[in-house]
Amino acid sequence: MPLFFLIPLCTALATGYLFKKSTDEISYLAGVFTAISLILSLVLAPWQIQFGLLMIVLIITNRLLQENESKQTEATRKQLRQIK
């Protein structure tokens, strides 16, 4: 498994640290470079890592949708109780 994706990932971590610690205009440039490096590392990552990240995102999304759905039904029930 090629590990070329670790180079932009480490670069993104370093510039992300610079982005958090700096308050000057250079922090905006570091933030943009961080985002580009993270996207590049995802593109270069092996399919196993990409598949694992996809599964994590799908699981988290389903849980968040279930939480939002339950909150929405509770709010609807409260509104119906207030109308009665």
N, C-alpha and C positions, 0 to 999 in steps of 0.2 A: 504494500500500500504506500503510494508516494505521499510524502509529508510536506509537499510544497505549500500547502494551504496554511501551514504554521507561520510562514514568513509574514504574510500580510496580517495574520491574526495577532502576532506579537507586536507588529507595528501599530495596529489599531489599539491594542492595550496601552502601549506607551504614549501614543498621542491622546488617547482618552484620559490618561492620568494628567497630561499637560493641560488638556481642556478643562478638567475639574479644578486644577490648582491656579490657573492663570485668570486674570480679570481683564487683560488687555484685549486689543483687537485680534491678536494672534490666536486667542482661544477660539474664535469663530472659524478661523482657517483650520485649526487643529480638529475642531468638531466635524467639519466637512471631510477632512482627510480620514478621520476615524470611520465615518459612515462608508466612504468609498472602500477603505481597506476591509471592513467587515463584509461588505457585499462581495468583494473580490475573493476573500477567503472562503465564503460560502460557495461561490462558483467553482473554486479549485478543490474543494473538499471531496473526498471519495463518496461514492453513492451510499455507502453504509451509514456514514455520518449524516448525510443529507436526509436519508430515510428516517434515522433516529430522531432528528430534529423535527421532521414533519409529523411523526407520531406524537411527540411531546406537544407540539402546537395544537394538533387535533384534540388531544385529551383535555388540555387546558381550555380550549375554546368550548368544548362540550360542557364542561363544568361551569364555566361562566355563563353560558346560555341557560343552563338549568337554574342557576341562582337568579338571573334576571327574570326568567319566566315565573319563578315562585314569588318574587317581589311584586311583579306586575299583577299576578292573581290576588295577592293579599291586598294590594291597593284597590283593585276592582271590588273586592268583597267589602272593604271599608266604605267605599263610595255607595255601594248598594245598601249597607246598613244605615248610613246617614240619610239616604233618601226615604227609607221606611220610617 
